[in-house]
C-alpha cells in the first residue's frame, strides 16, 4: 500500500510543534515550515516531511465555471 511509509515516518506526533514552540492545536504556518526546513538535523527533516505531507493534502483551487454557449 502506498500510505504505509507515512505511518512509519511519523514516529513522534507533535514533536515539530514542540521544536518550533507552536502550541498543539495551532497550525504551523507555511513560511515557518520553509524556514525550519533549512535547519540541519531532525528539526529540518521533520519540517521537510511536513511540507511534503502538506503538498499531499490536496489543496483545492477554485476553478471558474465553464461558460455555456447558448445555441
ChimeraX attribute file (.defattr): number of C-alpha atoms within 10 A of each C-alpha:
attribute: neighborCount
match mode: 1-to-1
recipient: residues
	/A:1	4
	/A:2	5
	/A:3	7
	/A:4	8
	/A:5	9
	/A:6	11
	/A:7	8
	/A:8	8
	/A:9	11
	/A:10	13
	/A:11	9
	/A:12	8
	/A:13	9
	/A:14	13
	/A:15	15
	/A:16	21
	/A:17	17
	/A:18	11
	/A:19	13
	/A:20	14
	/A:21	10
	/A:22	14
	/A:23	11
	/A:24	12
	/A:25	8
	/A:26	8
	/A:27	9
	/A:28	17
	/A:29	9
	/A:30	13
	/A:31	9
	/A:32	11
	/A:33	19
	/A:34	15
	/A:35	12
	/A:36	19
	/A:37	20
	/A:38	13
	/A:39	14
	/A:40	9
	/A:41	9
	/A:42	13
	/A:43	17
	/A:44	18
	/A:45	16
	/A:46	22
	/A:47	25
	/A:48	19
	/A:49	17
	/A:50	19
	/A:51	16
	/A:52	11
	/A:53	12
	/A:54	12
	/A:55	10
	/A:56	9
	/A:57	9
	/A:58	8
	/A:59	8
	/A:60	6
	/A:61	6
	/A:62	6
	/A:63	6
	/A:64	6
	/A:65	6
	/A:66	6
	/A:67	6
	/A:68	6
	/A:69	5
	/A:70	4
	/A:71	3
